[in-house]
Amino acid sequence: MKIKKIRGRNFSEALALVKKELGKDAVILSSEDKNGARPYVEVTAAVDYDLEPVDREYGGPAEPELRGNGGLPVKPLAGLAPGEFLELKQEIKSLRRSIETMKNSGFELNLPEDRKRMFFFLKEISIKEEFALRLVQRASAIEDIETVMSGDIDTAGPPDGKAADSVNIPAQAGRRIVMLIGPTGVGKTTTIAKLASRAIKQGKKVAMISIDTYKIGAAEQIRIYSRMIGIPLDIVSNTENLKNSIKRFSDRDVILIDTTGQNPGDSGYISGLKDVYRAGLPIETQLLLSTSSDCDFLMGTYRHYKSLPVDYIAFTKTDEAVKLGSIYNLCCVYRKPVAYITTGQRVPGNIEFVDTRQLTNLILRTGSA
């Protein structure tokens, strides 16, 4: 067990130094704001080290070592008698159990009471611990959390202070070719129909293309939407056909492309999507993620898709999610703007183009009773 006090100009800096010096497995025991001419934060942290097994009777030429993360030697235990060594080993085990008990009981942070309340509130809405700690340091009071959080979130709209209802997809000049990607069940086809309906409401000429020939019933679902909305639809099976279809819809302001939803861990699936980009088409990519999934799943999903040129993230099924902290986590880690959120299955409707404040407020509201 190694326990160390580390100082930083603020909590974020001290936490970074803890991770640098003690590793990612370090446990924060306490933190204290120090006032004075040069204020600083003092953090007390601890990390476990496993003792290397002793294969020979103690007292031989080789001395037992403390081993840190990855098995790297830390410091020889020179000059200890066999009984002292065993006593130290038991003490380390006892300390380790104590630290684990403290951590499991919620006492890993000895923060001032107001900051502690903020920290546990943020964790409760599924914001990852490291992000919650950073927010607690940057916000002087609970009332400041919304302002601080919104500074970490980027959205595509509504631009220029316009009402959210007037926004369709992130504004760009010229014809728009927008492709939606994402895992199975995230709601890509329904979202395509929502976007198409909004674009038509704004007076734009729209077409839809589906390259989802994998899922049974997918073609029929998008055909129903195409007839319901009253716009042309092409269903294609390869990149060459996709290029021809886009050429055929050259008179359209917006072309929306639906894709197959499969396991993103399937390299063949991701490779197939990459073929679309190799065709050199001016495609904007929106990755859809369902907030009804847990944060670890969303993080893992994005890691599979990040080899693709993702322009925006969109979050679906927010009406089904109990907590929305995962939205903030994804925004912090991957730094992609949020295009919109969906709030139900109704077409048209149930889609919102929120600004940073609106999205932050939505995330924080999920923590309310």
C-alpha positions in Angstrom: 0.0 0.0 0.0 1.4 3.4 -1.0 -0.3 6.5 0.5 0.7 10.0 -0.8 -0.3 13.6 -0.5 -0.3 15.5 -3.8 -0.9 19.2 -4.4 -2.3 20.9 -7.4 -3.5 24.4 -8.3 -7.0 23.0 -8.5 -8.7 19.6 -8.0 -8.5 18.6 -11.6 -4.8 19.2 -11.7 -4.3 17.3 -8.5 -6.3 14.4 -9.8 -4.3 14.3 -13.0 -1.1 14.2 -10.9 -2.5 11.3 -8.8 -3.2 9.3 -11.9 0.3 10.1 -13.3 2.2 9.2 -10.1 0.1 6.4 -8.6 -1.8 5.1 -11.7 -5.4 4.8 -12.6 -6.2 2.3 -9.7 -5.4 5.0 -7.1 -8.1 5.7 -4.6 -8.8 9.2 -3.4 -8.9 9.2 0.4 -9.5 12.9 1.0 -9.1 16.4 -0.6 -8.8 19.7 1.1 -8.8 23.3 -0.2 -5.8 25.2 1.2 -6.2 29.0 1.3 -3.4 31.6 1.4 -1.4 33.8 -1.0 -1.3 30.9 -3.4 -4.3 28.7 -2.8 -4.0 25.0 -3.7 -5.8 21.7 -3.3 -4.2 18.9 -1.4 -5.3 15.3 -2.2 -4.5 12.2 -0.2 -4.5 9.1 -2.4 -3.5 5.5 -2.0 -2.7 2.6 -4.3 -2.3 -1.1 -3.6 0.9 -3.0 -4.4 1.0 -6.8 -4.5 4.0 -8.4 -2.7 6.1 -10.7 -4.9 5.8 -14.3 -3.7 8.8 -15.5 -1.7 10.0 -18.8 -3.2 12.9 -19.3 -0.9 13.4 -18.9 2.9 13.8 -15.2 3.7 17.4 -14.1 4.3 18.8 -15.5 1.0 20.5 -13.3 -1.6 17.3 -12.1 -3.2 15.1 -9.6 -1.3 11.3 -9.6 -1.6 10.0 -6.6 -3.6 6.8 -4.6 -3.6 5.3 -4.9 -7.1 3.1 -2.2 -8.6 0.7 -2.2 -11.5 2.1 -4.3 -14.3 4.6 -6.0 -12.0 7.1 -3.2 -12.0 9.4 -3.2 -8.9 8.8 -0.3 -6.5 11.3 -0.5 -3.7 13.1 -3.4 -2.0 12.1 -4.3 1.6 15.7 -4.3 2.8 16.7 -4.9 6.4 13.5 -6.6 7.5 13.5 -9.8 9.6 11.2 -12.6 8.5 8.7 -11.8 11.3 8.7 -8.1 10.4 8.2 -8.9 6.7 5.1 -11.1 7.5 3.8 -8.4 9.9 4.1 -5.8 7.1 2.4 -8.0 4.6 -0.5 -8.5 7.0 -0.7 -4.8 7.6 -0.8 -4.1 3.9 -3.6 -6.6 3.5 -5.5 -5.0 6.3 -5.1 -1.5 4.8 -6.2 -2.8 1.4 -9.4 -4.2 3.0 -10.0 -0.9 4.8 -9.6 1.1 1.6 -11.9 -1.2 -0.3 -14.5 -0.9 2.5 -14.3 2.9 2.5 -14.7 2.9 -1.3 -17.7 0.6 -1.3 -19.3 2.6 1.5 -19.1 5.9 -0.4 -16.3 7.5 1.6 -13.6 7.6 -1.1 -13.9 11.4 -1.1 -13.6 13.6 1.9 -14.9 16.7 0.1 -16.7 19.7 1.6 -20.3 18.8 2.2 -21.8 20.9 -0.6 -19.3 19.5 -3.1 -19.9 16.0 -1.9 -23.6 16.4 -2.5 -22.9 17.6 -6.0 -20.5 14.7 -6.7 -23.0 12.0 -5.6 -25.9 13.7 -7.5 -23.8 13.7 -10.7 -22.9 10.0 -10.2 -26.5 9.2 -9.5 -27.5 10.4 -13.0 -24.8 8.2 -14.5 -22.1 10.8 -15.1 -18.7 9.0 -14.9 -16.8 9.6 -11.7 -13.8 11.3 -13.3 -16.2 13.8 -15.1 -18.2 14.3 -11.9 -15.0 15.2 -10.0 -14.0 17.7 -12.6 -17.4 19.3 -12.5 -17.4 19.5 -8.8 -14.1 21.4 -8.9 -15.2 23.8 -11.6 -18.6 24.6 -10.1 -18.6 26.8 -7.0 -22.2 25.8 -6.2 -24.9 23.4 -7.4 -26.5 26.3 -9.2 -23.4 26.6 -11.4 -23.5 22.9 -12.6 -25.7 23.6 -15.6 -23.5 26.5 -16.8 -20.3 24.4 -16.4 -21.8 21.3 -18.0 -23.2 23.1 -21.0 -19.7 24.4 -21.8 -18.6 20.8 -22.3 -21.4 20.0 -24.7 -21.6 21.0 -28.4 -24.8 20.9 -30.4 -25.6 21.4 -34.1 -28.6 23.6 -33.3 -30.7 25.6 -32.9 -28.3 28.1 -34.6 -28.4 31.9 -34.1 -30.9 31.7 -31.3 -33.8 30.4 -33.5 -36.5 28.3 -31.9 -35.8 24.7 -31.9 -38.9 23.9 -33.8 -37.6 25.8 -36.9 -34.5 23.6 -37.2 -34.3 20.5 -39.2 -30.8 19.0 -39.8 -27.6 21.0 -39.1 -27.6 23.8 -41.7 -25.1 23.7 -44.6 -25.1 25.2 -48.0 -26.2 23.2 -51.1 -27.6 19.8 -51.3 -27.5 17.6 -48.2 -26.7 13.9 -48.3 -27.1 12.6 -44.8 -26.4 9.0 -43.8 -27.5 7.5 -40.5 -25.5 4.7 -38.9 -25.8 2.9 -35.6 -26.4 -0.5 -34.0 -29.5 -2.7 -34.4 -32.6 -1.3 -32.8 -31.4 2.3 -32.3 -34.2 3.7 -34.4 -32.5 4.7 -37.7 -35.4 4.1 -40.0 -37.9 5.9 -37.8 -35.5 8.8 -37.4 -35.0 9.0 -41.2 -38.8 9.4 -41.5 -38.8 12.1 -38.8 -36.0 14.1 -40.6 -37.8 13.7 -43.9 -41.0 15.0 -42.5 -39.3 18.1 -41.0 -37.5 18.8 -44.2 -40.7 18.7 -46.2 -42.4 21.0 -43.7 -39.6 23.5 -44.4 -40.4 23.3 -48.1 -37.4 21.1 -49.2 -37.5 18.4 -51.8 -36.5 15.1 -50.1 -35.6 11.6 -51.2 -34.8 8.5 -49.2 -32.3 5.7 -50.0 -32.0 2.4 -48.0 -29.0 0.2 -48.1 -30.4 -2.0 -45.4 -31.0 -5.3 -47.2 -29.9 -7.3 -44.2 -32.8 -7.1 -41.8 -36.1 -8.8 -42.6 -38.8 -6.3 -42.8 -36.5 -3.3 -43.0 -37.3 -2.6 -46.7 -41.1 -2.8 -46.0 -40.9 -0.4 -43.0 -39.1 2.3 -45.0 -41.5 1.8 -48.0 -44.4 2.5 -45.6 -42.8 5.7 -44.4 -42.0 6.7 -48.0 -45.7 6.3 -49.1 -46.9 8.0 -45.9 -44.7 11.0 -46.3 -45.0 11.1 -50.1 -41.4 11.0 -51.2 -39.4 8.8 -53.5 -37.4 5.8 -52.2 -34.6 3.7 -53.7 -33.4 0.5 -52.1 -29.9 -0.5 -53.1 -27.6 -3.3 -52.3 -24.1 -2.0 -53.1 -22.0 1.2 -53.4 -22.3 1.4 -57.2 -26.1 1.4 -57.0 -25.9 4.0 -54.2 -23.9 6.3 -56.4 -26.4 5.9 -59.3 -29.4 6.5 -56.9 -27.8 9.7 -55.6 -27.3 10.9 -59.2 -30.9 10.1 -60.0 -32.0 12.3 -57.1 -29.9 15.2 -58.2 -32.9 17.6 -58.1 -33.5 16.9 -54.4 -32.4 19.3 -51.6 -32.0 16.5 -49.0 -31.2 12.9 -49.5 -31.4 10.7 -46.4 -29.7 7.3 -46.4 -30.7 4.5 -44.1 -28.2 1.8 -43.3 -28.1 -1.7 -41.9 -28.0 -2.1 -38.1 -25.6 -4.9 -37.1 -23.2 -5.7 -34.3 -20.6 -2.9 -34.6 -18.0 -5.3 -33.4 -18.3 -7.2 -36.7 -15.3 -6.0 -38.8 -17.1 -7.0 -42.0 -20.0 -4.7 -41.2 -17.8 -1.7 -40.5 -15.7 -2.5 -43.6 -18.9 -2.5 -45.7 -19.7 1.0 -44.4 -16.2 2.2 -45.2 -16.9 1.2 -48.9 -19.5 3.9 -49.0 -16.9 6.6 -48.0 -14.4 5.2 -50.5 -16.8 6.1 -53.3 -16.0 9.8 -52.6 -19.5 11.0 -52.1 -20.1 14.2 -50.0 -21.9 12.4 -47.2 -22.6 13.8 -43.8 -22.6 11.0 -41.2 -24.8 10.9 -38.1 -24.2 8.2 -35.5 -27.4 7.3 -33.6 -27.0 5.9 -30.0 -29.9 4.8 -27.8 -30.0 6.3 -24.4 -31.9 3.3 -23.2 -28.6 1.5 -23.3 -26.1 1.7 -20.4 -23.1 4.0 -20.6 -20.4 1.3 -20.9 -22.3 -0.2 -23.9 -22.5 3.3 -25.6 -18.8 3.9 -25.0 -18.0 0.5 -26.5 -20.3 1.1 -29.5 -18.7 4.4 -30.3 -15.2 2.9 -30.2 -16.3 0.6 -33.0 -17.7 3.4 -35.1 -14.9 6.0 -34.5 -12.9 4.6 -37.5 -15.7 6.1 -39.6 -15.9 9.8 -40.4 -18.7 10.6 -37.9 -19.8 14.2 -38.1 -22.6 14.2 -35.5 -24.0 12.1 -32.7 -27.8 11.8 -32.2 -29.4 10.3 -29.1 -32.6 8.3 -29.5 -35.2 6.9 -27.1 -34.6 9.6 -24.4 -38.2 9.0 -23.3 -37.2 5.4 -22.4 -34.1 6.3 -20.5 -34.1 6.5 -16.7 -30.9 8.6 -16.6 -29.2 10.6 -19.3 -25.7 11.2 -17.9 -24.3 9.0 -20.6 -25.0 11.9 -23.1 -22.6 14.1 -21.2 -20.0 11.3 -20.9 -20.0 10.7 -24.7 -19.8 14.5 -25.4 -16.8 14.8 -23.1 -14.9 11.8 -24.5 -15.6 12.0 -28.2 -16.1 15.8 -28.7 -18.8 15.4 -31.4 -21.7 17.8 -31.6 -25.2 16.5 -30.9 -27.4 16.8 -33.9 -30.8 16.1 -32.1 -32.5 13.8 -29.7 -35.6 11.7 -30.3 -38.3 11.5 -27.7 -40.7 8.8 -28.9 -41.9 6.8 -31.9 -44.4 9.2 -33.4 -43.8 10.2 -37.1 -43.8 13.1 -37.7 -42.7 14.5 -34.4 -40.9 13.3 -31.3 -37.6 14.8 -32.4 -36.0 17.8 -30.8 -33.1 20.0 -32.0 -31.8 21.2 -28.7 -29.1 23.8 -27.8 -26.5 23.1 -25.2 -28.5 24.6 -22.4 -31.6 22.6 -23.2 -29.7 19.4 -23.5 -27.8 20.0 -20.2 -31.1 20.8 -18.5 -32.6 17.6 -19.8 -29.6 15.6 -18.5 -29.8 17.1 -15.0 -33.6 16.7 -14.8 -33.2 12.9 -14.9 -31.8 13.1 -11.4 -35.0 14.6 -10.0 -37.6 12.6 -8.3 
